Amino acid sequence: MAENTTRRMCFNINGLLGGILATVLLLSILVYLTIQAIAVQQANATTYYKLVDEQNIQTISKDNYKHYQIVK
């Protein structure tokens, strides 16, 4: 009977080590995106807007941004 000469290591890049690397990579991307989302939320939470001429705001219009002003 022929002996199986292929090496089947537990820590092969396709095995356990590959799974650990993929998990670490995905978790690091998740942490980075979470930190960026928190930073964006904190920046926008302290930005206040004021409505100007709210009687002329239309339901569907591309020019509605003109009715908002940032209050500093």
N, CA, C and O atoms as a printed pandas DataFrame, in Angstrom:
     atom_number atom_name residue_name chain_id  residue_number  x_coord  y_coord  z_coord
0              1         N          MET        A               1    0.837   -1.169    0.000
1              2        CA          MET        A               1    0.000    0.000    0.000
2              3         C          MET        A               1    0.888    1.240    0.000
3              4         O          MET        A               1    1.894    1.295    0.708
4              5         N          ALA        A               2    0.514    2.219   -0.789
5              6        CA          ALA        A               2    1.315    3.431   -0.891
6              7         C          ALA        A               2    1.083    4.313    0.328
7              8         O          ALA        A               2   -0.040    4.470    0.808
8              9         N          GLU        A               3    2.165    4.873    0.803
9             10        CA          GLU        A               3    2.075    5.732    1.990
10            11         C          GLU        A               3    1.763    7.165    1.556
11            12         O          GLU        A               3    2.284    7.647    0.550
12            13         N          ASN        A               4    0.921    7.827    2.315
13            14        CA          ASN        A               4    0.555    9.212    2.025
14            15         C          ASN        A               4    1.709   10.110    2.460
15            16         O          ASN        A               4    2.026   10.193    3.646
16            17         N          THR        A               5    2.332   10.777    1.498
17            18        CA          THR        A               5    3.505   11.586    1.799
18            19         C          THR        A               5    3.188   13.074    1.894
19            20         O          THR        A               5    4.095   13.877    2.110
20            21         N          THR        A               6    1.939   13.456    1.740
21            22        CA          THR        A               6    1.591   14.881    1.854
22            23         C          THR        A               6    1.614   15.287    3.316
23            24         O          THR        A               6    1.210   14.525    4.194
24            25         N          ARG        A               7    2.089   16.492    3.562
25            26        CA          ARG        A               7    2.179   16.982    4.938
26            27         C          ARG        A               7    0.871   17.686    5.293
27            28         O          ARG        A               7    0.433   18.602    4.597
28            29         N          ARG        A               8    0.278   17.253    6.353
29            30        CA          ARG        A               8   -0.963   17.864    6.831
30            31         C          ARG        A               8   -0.690   18.469    8.202
31            32         O          ARG        A               8   -0.841   17.821    9.238
32            33         N          MET        A               9   -0.283   19.733    8.170
33            34        CA          MET        A               9    0.045   20.407    9.417
34            35         C          MET        A               9   -1.164   21.177    9.928
35            36         O          MET        A               9   -1.961   21.710    9.157
36            37         N          CYS        A              10   -1.273   21.216   11.227
37            38        CA          CYS        A              10   -2.368   21.961   11.846
38            39         C          CYS        A              10   -2.183   23.459   11.659
39            40         O          CYS        A              10   -3.165   24.193   11.554
40            41         N          PHE        A              11   -0.935   23.923   11.617
41            42        CA          PHE        A              11   -0.662   25.347   11.521
42            43         C          PHE        A              11   -0.316   25.765   10.097
43            44         O          PHE        A              11    0.475   26.687    9.897
44            45         N          ASN        A              12   -0.886   25.114    9.134
45            46        CA          ASN        A              12   -0.715   25.483    7.744
46            47         C          ASN        A              12   -1.484   26.783    7.482
47            48         O          ASN        A              12   -2.439   27.093    8.195
48            49         N          ILE        A              13   -1.069   27.544    6.460
49            50        CA          ILE        A              13   -1.729   28.824    6.168
50            51         C          ILE        A              13   -3.200   28.600    5.803
51            52         O          ILE        A              13   -4.021   29.501    5.974
52            53         N          ASN        A              14   -3.532   27.426    5.312
53            54        CA          ASN        A              14   -4.919   27.127    4.975
54            55         C          ASN        A              14   -5.679   26.555    6.164
55            56         O          ASN        A              14   -6.893   26.362    6.090
56            57         N          GLY        A              15   -4.996   26.289    7.227
57            58        CA          GLY        A              15   -5.619   25.647    8.368
58            59         C          GLY        A              15   -5.907   26.620    9.495
59            60         O          GLY        A              15   -6.545   27.655    9.307
60            61         N          LEU        A              16   -5.423   26.262   10.658
61            62        CA          LEU        A              16   -5.693   27.027   11.865
62            63         C          LEU        A              16   -5.070   28.413   11.822
63            64         O          LEU        A              16   -5.710   29.388   12.214
64            65         N          LEU        A              17   -3.844   28.515   11.358
65            66        CA          LEU        A              17   -3.164   29.808   11.283
66            67         C          LEU        A              17   -3.879   30.745   10.304
67            68         O          LEU        A              17   -4.009   31.939   10.573
68            69         N          GLY        A              18   -4.339   30.212    9.182
69            70        CA          GLY        A              18   -5.082   31.027    8.225
70            71         C          GLY        A              18   -6.389   31.537    8.807
71            72         O          GLY        A              18   -6.777   32.679    8.562
72            73         N          GLY        A              19   -7.064   30.704    9.571
73            74        CA          GLY        A              19   -8.301   31.127   10.230
74            75         C          GLY        A              19   -8.058   32.202   11.263
75            76         O          GLY        A              19   -8.833   33.151   11.378
76            77         N          ILE        A              20   -6.977   32.054   12.018
77            78        CA          ILE        A              20   -6.630   33.065   13.025
78            79         C          ILE        A              20   -6.260   34.384   12.357
79            80         O          ILE        A              20   -6.674   35.451   12.810
80            81         N          LEU        A              21   -5.474   34.313   11.270
81            82        CA          LEU        A              21   -5.102   35.541   10.553
82            83         C          LEU        A              21   -6.327   36.243    9.974
83            84         O          LEU        A              21   -6.431   37.467   10.048
84            85         N          ALA        A              22   -7.241   35.490    9.408
85            86        CA          ALA        A              22   -8.460   36.088    8.854
86            87         C          ALA        A              22   -9.300   36.721    9.958
87            88         O          ALA        A              22   -9.849   37.807    9.770
88            89         N          THR        A              23   -9.403   36.064   11.093
89            90        CA          THR        A              23  -10.176   36.598   12.207
90            91         C          THR        A              23   -9.556   37.877   12.748
91            92         O          THR        A              23  -10.266   38.847   13.018
92            93         N          VAL        A              24   -8.243   37.885   12.906
93            94        CA          VAL        A              24   -7.554   39.082   13.397
94            95         C          VAL        A              24   -7.698   40.229   12.406
95            96         O          VAL        A              24   -7.907   41.373   12.811
96            97         N          LEU        A              25   -7.590   39.939   11.128
97            98        CA          LEU        A              25   -7.745   40.967   10.105
98            99         C          LEU        A              25   -9.149   41.558   10.128
99           100         O          LEU        A              25   -9.304   42.778   10.085
100          101         N          LEU        A              26  -10.158   40.722   10.192
101          102        CA          LEU        A              26  -11.537   41.213   10.218
102          103         C          LEU        A              26  -11.837   42.007   11.489
103          104         O          LEU        A              26  -12.537   43.018   11.437
104          105         N          LEU        A              27  -11.315   41.559   12.623
105          106        CA          LEU        A              27  -11.533   42.291   13.873
106          107         C          LEU        A              27  -10.818   43.633   13.867
107          108         O          LEU        A              27  -11.336   44.612   14.403
108          109         N          SER        A              28   -9.633   43.690   13.269
109          110        CA          SER        A              28   -8.927   44.967   13.206
110          111         C          SER        A              28   -9.653   45.941   12.275
111          112         O          SER        A              28   -9.701   47.136   12.565
112          113         N          ILE        A              29  -10.210   45.466   11.179
113          114        CA          ILE        A              29  -11.015   46.331   10.305
114          115         C          ILE        A              29  -12.244   46.811   11.048
115          116         O          ILE        A              29  -12.614   47.980   10.935
116          117         N          LEU        A              30  -12.882   45.939   11.804
117          118        CA          LEU        A              30  -14.066   46.319   12.583
118          119         C          LEU        A              30  -13.728   47.386   13.619
119          120         O          LEU        A              30  -14.488   48.339   13.792
120          121         N          VAL        A              31  -12.602   47.238   14.305
121          122        CA          VAL        A              31  -12.193   48.225   15.310
122          123         C          VAL        A              31  -11.905   49.567   14.648
123          124         O          VAL        A              31  -12.315   50.610   15.158
124          125         N          TYR        A              32  -11.207   49.549   13.525
125          126        CA          TYR        A              32  -10.892   50.798   12.812
126          127         C          TYR        A              32  -12.171   51.520   12.372
127          128         O          TYR        A              32  -12.305   52.726   12.579
128          129         N          LEU        A              33  -13.093   50.796   11.775
129          130        CA          LEU        A              33  -14.333   51.425   11.309
130          131         C          LEU        A              33  -15.193   51.920   12.473
131          132         O          LEU        A              33  -15.869   52.942   12.351
132          133         N          THR        A              34  -15.173   51.213   13.586
133          134        CA          THR        A              34  -15.923   51.648   14.764
134          135         C          THR        A              34  -15.340   52.936   15.328
135          136         O          THR        A              34  -16.087   53.842   15.697
136          137         N          ILE        A              35  -14.028   53.030   15.399
137          138        CA          ILE        A              35  -13.377   54.249   15.895
138          139         C          ILE        A              35  -13.682   55.424   14.973
139          140         O          ILE        A              35  -13.945   56.532   15.442
140          141         N          GLN        A              36  -13.648   55.189   13.670
141          142        CA          GLN        A              36  -13.964   56.262   12.723
142          143         C          GLN        A              36  -15.424   56.693   12.836
143          144         O          GLN        A              36  -15.719   57.884   12.741
144          145         N          ALA        A              37  -16.337   55.753   13.037
145          146        CA          ALA        A              37  -17.750   56.085   13.183
146          147         C          ALA        A              37  -17.991   56.901   14.452
147          148         O          ALA        A              37  -18.791   57.837   14.447
148          149         N          ILE        A              38  -17.313   56.556   15.522
149          150        CA          ILE        A              38  -17.457   57.316   16.773
150          151         C          ILE        A              38  -16.910   58.727   16.588
151          152         O          ILE        A              38  -17.502   59.684   17.087
152          153         N          ALA        A              39  -15.805   58.872   15.888
153          154        CA          ALA        A              39  -15.231   60.199   15.651
154          155         C          ALA        A              39  -16.165   61.060   14.805
155          156         O          ALA        A              39  -16.321   62.250   15.079
156          157         N          VAL        A              40  -16.778   60.483   13.796
157          158        CA          VAL        A              40  -17.723   61.233   12.960
158          159         C          VAL        A              40  -18.949   61.626   13.776
159          160         O          VAL        A              40  -19.446   62.746   13.652
160          161         N          GLN        A              41  -19.433   60.720   14.602
161          162        CA          GLN        A              41  -20.600   61.015   15.434
162          163         C          GLN        A              41  -20.291   62.137   16.430
163          164         O          GLN        A              41  -21.122   63.021   16.637
164          165         N          GLN        A              42  -19.122   62.111   17.040
165          166        CA          GLN        A              42  -18.757   63.155   17.983
166          167         C          GLN        A              42  -18.601   64.500   17.291
167          168         O          GLN        A              42  -18.961   65.530   17.861
168          169         N          ALA        A              43  -18.073   64.510   16.078
169          170        CA          ALA        A              43  -17.911   65.768   15.345
170          171         C          ALA        A              43  -19.260   66.349   14.956
171          172         O          ALA        A              43  -19.450   67.564   15.016
172          173         N          ASN        A              44  -20.192   65.505   14.563
173          174        CA          ASN        A              44  -21.503   65.999   14.153
174          175         C          ASN        A              44  -22.419   66.291   15.330
175          176         O          ASN        A              44  -23.371   67.058   15.184
176          177         N          ALA        A              45  -22.165   65.713   16.468
177          178        CA          ALA        A              45  -23.004   65.958   17.634
178          179         C          ALA        A              45  -22.785   67.360   18.195
179          180         O          ALA        A              45  -23.661   67.901   18.870
180          181         N          THR        A              46  -21.641   67.942   17.923
181          182        CA          THR        A              46  -21.357   69.282   18.424
182          183         C          THR        A              46  -21.549   70.361   17.359
183          184         O          THR        A              46  -21.259   71.532   17.604
184          185         N          THR        A              47  -22.034   69.975   16.182
185          186        CA          THR        A              47  -22.302   70.932   15.112
186          187         C          THR        A              47  -23.794   71.237   15.105
187          188         O          THR        A              47  -24.615   70.336   14.933
188          189         N          TYR        A              48  -24.141   72.498   15.289
189          190        CA          TYR        A              48  -25.539   72.890   15.344
190          191         C          TYR        A              48  -25.918   73.619   14.070
191          192         O          TYR        A              48  -25.121   74.367   13.503
192          193         N          TYR        A              49  -27.135   73.394   13.633
193          194        CA          TYR        A              49  -27.623   73.990   12.409
194          195         C          TYR        A              49  -28.794   74.910   12.709
195          196         O          TYR        A              49  -29.524   74.709   13.680
196          197         N          LYS        A              50  -28.962   75.906   11.879
197          198        CA          LYS        A              50  -30.061   76.856   12.025
198          199         C          LYS        A              50  -30.831   76.881   10.710
199          200         O          LYS        A              50  -30.234   76.963    9.636
200          201         N          LEU        A              51  -32.156   76.811   10.796
201          202        CA          LEU        A              51  -32.984   76.900    9.599
202          203         C          LEU        A              51  -33.185   78.359    9.225
203          204         O          LEU        A              51  -33.466   79.203   10.076
204          205         N          VAL        A              52  -33.038   78.638    7.949
205          206        CA          VAL        A              52  -33.240   79.985    7.432
206          207         C          VAL        A              52  -34.344   79.911    6.390
207          208         O          VAL        A              52  -34.292   79.086    5.478
208          209         N          ASP        A              53  -35.332   80.766    6.526
209          210        CA          ASP        A              53  -36.437   80.852    5.571
210          211         C          ASP        A              53  -37.130   79.501    5.412
211          212         O          ASP        A              53  -37.226   78.962    4.309
212          213         N          GLU        A              54  -37.611   78.964    6.537
213          214        CA          GLU        A              54  -38.209   77.628    6.516
214          215         C          GLU        A              54  -39.544   77.566    5.786
215          216         O          GLU        A              54  -40.033   76.471    5.508
216          217         N          GLN        A              55  -40.143   78.700    5.469
217          218        CA          GLN        A              55  -41.403   78.709    4.726
218          219         C          GLN        A              55  -41.205   78.320    3.260
219          220         O          GLN        A              55  -42.147   77.862    2.614
220          221         N          ASN        A              56  -40.017   78.493    2.738
221          222        CA          ASN        A              56  -39.768   78.205    1.328
222          223         C          ASN        A              56  -39.069   76.866    1.094
223          224         O          ASN        A              56  -38.601   76.605   -0.015
224          225         N          ILE        A              57  -38.991   76.018    2.112
225          226        CA          ILE        A              57  -38.401   74.696    1.927
226          227         C          ILE        A              57  -39.413   73.821    1.213
227          228         O          ILE        A              57  -40.569   73.721    1.623
228          229         N          GLN        A              58  -38.961   73.188    0.135
229          230        CA          GLN        A              58  -39.843   72.327   -0.640
230          231         C          GLN        A              58  -39.595   70.873   -0.267
231          232         O          GLN        A              58  -38.535   70.519    0.248
232          233         N          THR        A              59  -40.588   70.044   -0.537
233          234        CA          THR        A              59  -40.490   68.637   -0.163
234          235         C          THR        A              59  -39.374   67.936   -0.923
235          236         O          THR        A              59  -38.535   67.261   -0.327
236          237         N          ILE        A              60  -39.371   68.097   -2.222
237          238        CA          ILE        A              60  -38.342   67.467   -3.050
238          239         C          ILE        A              60  -37.618   68.567   -3.809
239          240         O          ILE        A              60  -38.148   69.133   -4.766
240          241         N          SER        A              61  -36.403   68.861   -3.370
241          242        CA          SER        A              61  -35.626   69.903   -4.010
242          243         C          SER        A              61  -34.147   69.678   -3.724
243          244         O          SER        A              61  -33.766   69.284   -2.621
244          245         N          LYS        A              62  -33.329   69.932   -4.723
245          246        CA          LYS        A              62  -31.889   69.815   -4.530
246          247         C          LYS        A              62  -31.306   71.057   -3.876
247          248         O          LYS        A              62  -30.143   71.050   -3.472
248          249         N          ASP        A              63  -32.079   72.107   -3.766
249          250        CA          ASP        A              63  -31.596   73.364   -3.202
250          251         C          ASP        A              63  -31.945   73.534   -1.725
251          252         O          ASP        A              63  -31.805   74.635   -1.192
252          253         N          ASN        A              64  -32.386   72.494   -1.064
253          254        CA          ASN        A              64  -32.760   72.594    0.344
254          255         C          ASN        A              64  -31.555   72.829    1.249
255          256         O          ASN        A              64  -31.722   73.297    2.375
256          257         N          TYR        A              65  -30.357   72.520    0.791
257          258        CA          TYR        A              65  -29.170   72.750    1.604
258          259         C          TYR        A              65  -28.940   74.234    1.859
259          260         O          TYR        A              65  -28.235   74.597    2.801
260          261         N          LYS        A              66  -29.516   75.082    1.044
261          262        CA          LYS        A              66  -29.347   76.525    1.205
262          263         C          LYS        A              66  -30.115   77.054    2.414
263          264         O          LYS        A              66  -29.868   78.176    2.857
264          265         N          HIS        A              67  -31.023   76.279    2.942
265          266        CA          HIS        A              67  -31.842   76.700    4.074
266          267         C          HIS        A              67  -31.208   76.358    5.416
267          268         O          HIS        A              67  -31.766   76.695    6.460
268          269         N          TYR        A              68  -30.061   75.701    5.411
269          270        CA          TYR        A              68  -29.365   75.342    6.644
270          271         C          TYR        A              68  -28.083   76.151    6.749
271          272         O          TYR        A              68  -27.354   76.316    5.771
272          273         N          GLN        A              69  -27.817   76.655    7.954
273          274        CA          GLN        A              69  -26.576   77.357    8.216
274          275         C          GLN        A              69  -25.977   76.775    9.484
275          276         O          GLN        A              69  -26.691   76.463   10.437
276          277         N          ILE        A              70  -24.657   76.631    9.484
277          278        CA          ILE        A              70  -23.955   76.119   10.656
278          279         C          ILE        A              70  -23.787   77.229   11.652
279          280         O          ILE        A              70  -23.290   78.303   11.314
280          281         N          VAL        A              71  -24.197   76.983   12.884
281          282        CA          VAL        A              71  -24.065   77.949   13.973
282          283         C          VAL        A              71  -22.749   77.663   14.691
283          284         O          VAL        A              71  -22.507   76.536   15.123
284          285         N          LYS        A              72  -21.906   78.673   14.817
285          286        CA          LYS        A              72  -20.608   78.472   15.474
286          287         C          LYS        A              72  -20.599   79.047   16.863
287          288         O          LYS        A              72  -19.586   78.966   17.558
